[in-house]
Amino acid sequence: MDILYGSKWITPPFDTESKVWKYSKEFNIAEKVLSAHIYCSAIGVYTAKINGKKLDIYPFAPGWTLYTKRVQYQKSDISSILTVGENKIEISVGRGFLCQDLFHEKNPKECLSGLKPDCTAAICAVELTFTDGRKEYIFTDGSWSVCETKNRYADMYGGDVYDATFSAADVYFARQLPASTDMLIPQEGEIIAEHEVLDVKELIKTPAGETVLDFGQEITGYVEFNVTGNNGGRCSFSHGEMLDKNGNFYNENYRSAKAETVFICDGTPQSFKPEYNYYGFRYIKINEWAEEIKPENFRAIAVYSDMKRRGRFECSDERLNKLYQNIIWGQRGNFLDVPTDCPQRDERIGWTGDAEVFSNCAAINYDARKFFDKWLADMRLCQTDDGRIPVVVPSHWVRSSAAWSDACVIIPYNLYMQYGDKKIIYDNYDMMRRWIEYMRDNFDDYTSEERFHYGDWLAMERPDRYTGLTPKEFVATAYAAYSTELFISLSEAIGKDIKEYEEFLGVCLDKVKREFSDEDEYEKVHSGEKSLKTQTYYALMLEFGLCDGTERNKLAEKLVNSVKANGCRLTTGFVGTPHLLYALSRNGYEKEAFSVLLGDKCPSWLYSIKQGATTIWEHWDGVKENGDMWDKKMNSFNHYAYGAVGEWMYSVMAGITPAEAGYKTVLFCPKTDERINYVKASIDTEYGKISSEWKRENGKTEYIFTVPKNVKAMATIDNKTIALKAGENRIVR
């Protein structure tokens, strides 16, 4: 940005210590301006004021990027705020996303020259245009003053401490950094915005004597409250997702994240909400309060990226409707500028595996192009020189892992199929190619038993461990084949040569056949510590095209037998779950797929619904049947990965499938079940709204398919394919 080239990055003269620091500059305008704009950014998160009026910049600006490579800036029109005479700019900066960005940095790097990884910085430029066309500029530099603020502590893990009685006694000159502005880029991702506002649903007095406020829904965001109190009176509350089996407040699963808001009163009426951090929560426990606790003085505000809603689903089973709403809330709570794994504990980072498995469902629920475009741009910058994709983006962590790193191919593929925009392919093509070539060039090592991989994370064959029995080297080989196949498809879409990648796909398939086809022999060799007799193994073999013909039929039969032997319950983890129901329904076992979906015994999707969940859990048994928590070390109750089942609900229950990228051609192929009386779903595409509905009445099933103009559509019902016309199509069977 040319204007910001004249500005300097500035920082406090010493460590910020998780305080919010305010930079300010007074300036004089001799005559009325024709127009005025301010350009701001920060390392950390910032708010800005002109003449005491807060600018309408989105929460947690400038957003979360790979700070060593690029930082977004925001532009605001301030023409109506400035006055002839004295004016004042104030920019306040807190650490914000910096704590997450450093979570997995083994060797933390400076974000800017001379700036420690846990410090903050600001940059700003004001452009004044006068009626005669003349321009004047105000830049950040060492002449700006800086002081502490009433925000005595603001940390996305620790919480807030706000002291209304504090007044800065010392004002310093800002330290000017010898850093380039080349990393600054215009706003690229979706802005973050406040959305749903929830009142207190219930004030609870727990058996332990605690005062707890229940907002009725787990959200990502913060609590806004009104309070007066006496001068120096303290108010504080802790955030939590759950009550324990005795009905007491529980947040041990937040680990080291204190997640506490502290407010010190000054004796005047105050309204407060955090501006520099957020929380994941449903409940707050009042630790201290400076006056009578009144529920009407509290409200919870959901905060997430401002994406446009795209897909909708409902059916006759209210449990499935609740599951679908939990999927939506899980996406909202974790799509806050970066697709995080969870919003509450001392993590909240962009795990690529979680985003990979959920990406197709996410792209149906919301228009996620702009959201993912920004994140994929950081992924490209995070890619190592040898082609590896880290398991966390943005970060400087160089570890790669099958299924996690494959997000660099799978997410662009899913976005292309949902939106039909070839720019997605072109933007990410080099990154995808380098990842495929990294796997190819290191294939024997990459798929070896000794190589680090997460495998089928949190699978249930061994619920006391983090991974199940499916061999990690099989998962690595299967995903190498799958990503290569998708990359070939994307290459063909833009006319690229694919011969060498077809050869690599053959290498992957040969390894599967050679090393992972004899289930009995494999289990014998590995003494039960690994097994190919798992639902995930069968699902990946079937869904990734790793088998054919007779072998396919046998594996499908083994899968359904495994499901039935487990009481029509799944055992899959992060890797197998998105593919399980498809592996059943695409191989003639629709009834069994519905049985898995509709089961409410642990492990199942509806088990958490029966337990009162309002978002998707990280563990199938996050709360055990006896009421005990799984484990405080890793037990998020807002972890959207298993919400990938929403894709199956759209594409199989409602039967809406893009036969051509972007739904230029659509196939309706709904699968019905006698336990469901009706299904309705719709997706807003580039060509208009596509909707599918079926309902049972008087012993017959009526199908209603709505097709936009300029879309070719077909419906397959009872193994017969029918061409559809634009508009509403009704079929009775």
Secondary structure, 3 states (H helix, E strand, C coil): CCHHHHCCCEECCCCCCCCCEEEEEEEEECCCEEEEEEEEEEECEEEEEECCEECCCCCCCCCCCCCCCCEEEEEEECCCCCCCEEEEEEEEEECCCHHHHCCCCCCCCCCCCCCCCCCCEEEEEEEEEECCCCEEEEECCCCCEEEECCEEEEECCCEEEEECCCCCCCCEECEECCCCCCCEEECCCCCEEEEEEEECCEEEECCCCCEEEEEEEEEEEEEEEEECCCEEEEEEEEEECEECCCCCEECHHHCCCCCEEEEEEECCCEEECCCCCCEEEEEEEEEECCCCCCHHHEEEEEEEECCCECEEEEECCHHHHHHHHHHHHHHHHHECCCECCCCCCCCCCCEHHHHHHHHHHHHHHECCHHHHHHHHHHHHHHCCCCCCCCCECCCCCCCCCCCCCCHHHHHHHHHHHHHCCCHHHHHHHHHHHHHHHHHHHCHHHHCCCCCCCCCCECCCCCCCCCECCCCHHHHHHHHHHHHHHHHHHHHHHCCCCCHHHHHHHHHHHHHHHHHCCCHHHHHHHCCCCCCCCCHHHHHHHHHCCCCCHHHHHHHHHHHHHHHHHCCCCCCCCCCCHHHHHHHHHCCCCHHHHHHHHHCCCCCCHHHHHHCCCCCCCCCCCCECCCCCECCCCCCCCCCHHHHHHHHHHHHHHCCEEECCHHHCEEEECCCCCCCCCEEEEEEEECCEEEEEEEEEECCEEEEEEEECCCCEEEEEECCEEEEECCEEEEEEC
